[in-house]
Amino acid sequence: MSKFWSPLVNDLVPYVPGEQPKMANLVKLNTNENPFGPSPKVIEAIQAELNDNLRLYPDPEGESLCQAIADYHNLKPEQVFLGNGSDEVLAHIFYGLFQHGEPILFPDITYSFYPVYCGLYRIEGQKVPLTDGFEINPEDYKQPNGGVIFPNPNAPTGRYLGLEHVEEILQANPDRVVVVDEAYVDFGGESAITLVDRYPNLLVSQTLSKARSLAGLRVGFAVGHADLIEALNRVKNSFNSYPLDRLALAGAKAAYEDDAWFRKCCEGVISERKRVTVALEGLGFEVLPSKANFIFARHKETAGEVLAKRLREQGIIVRHFNKPRISDFLRITIGTPEQNDALISGLRSL
Ligand code: PMP
């Protein structure tokens, strides 16, 4: 803190991202990246974009990417909003679509950026407890609020809420925006995007960081009724007119044009998730049912913190959260078969 800081900055409690270690040769299973890498067509598209046009600003609306995403999901391009990663999309949602004066509801165990945005924009957040089985209970989202947001599947639990329950929450809040953060939906969940045309209060956010292996490119988007998208564009254009650069726009579009690659990566993660789950159960872990590219697991005897430290000593990084109710758990990203083998044998040797 210094005398030059604004009081607004003094009050901030920022998000702390998972570690991005500098050393090579680590088995990195801590930030839910996709182990299989982007489609070769994405690399080609980015290389083709490396030309003299870089002197020009990119398309501020990213029209051709909006069109590609709209075509993929059977929507109109004016129903698509792009951002520099879904974190930025979420930031604009909190600013532009959530009402002040009543609390924004989100699960008590969830993506820890949500309370950070509440702090940044000085809106009240209310954490809603999960059930004993770490599930979202739709009944708890039928109380006065300024907006609702939850990941589906939830993070870091990996638990998925069926669309019939998502609809219950939408129907209970016709005058409030309900945001379904689908960062991990492609690993076995069903997307609420199919509901967008029936619910003007629904906004679905997705990212290219996970299933499409492009965390380094920073592309996310939201889809919903054109009115909601217009509000987000107003916020965006009051902040940064060009959130996506030329390389990101070209690479992201190519990712949507290589569906076979996308499906293969998702299937690879899902089958490895099954294998890792069975192996960990055999080693004395309780593993929550996951529809994400990670699992959330606790050992019957050894504390999560101890396990994370011992794995780290073997060059394997997983995520441990020192938070009430979940401090026993490890969140483990599903890696390549070789990385997962290293994890399993690492745990076996402890
Ligand atoms: N939502 C959830 C639930 C996440 O876990 C993440 C990744 N940390 C994001 C959104 C943001 O992803 P990105 O900014 O890479 O699109």
Residues whose N, C-alpha, C, O or C-beta is under 5 A from the ligand:
A	BS01	PMP	G85 S86 D87 Y111 P151 A155 D181 A183 T207 S209 V219 G220
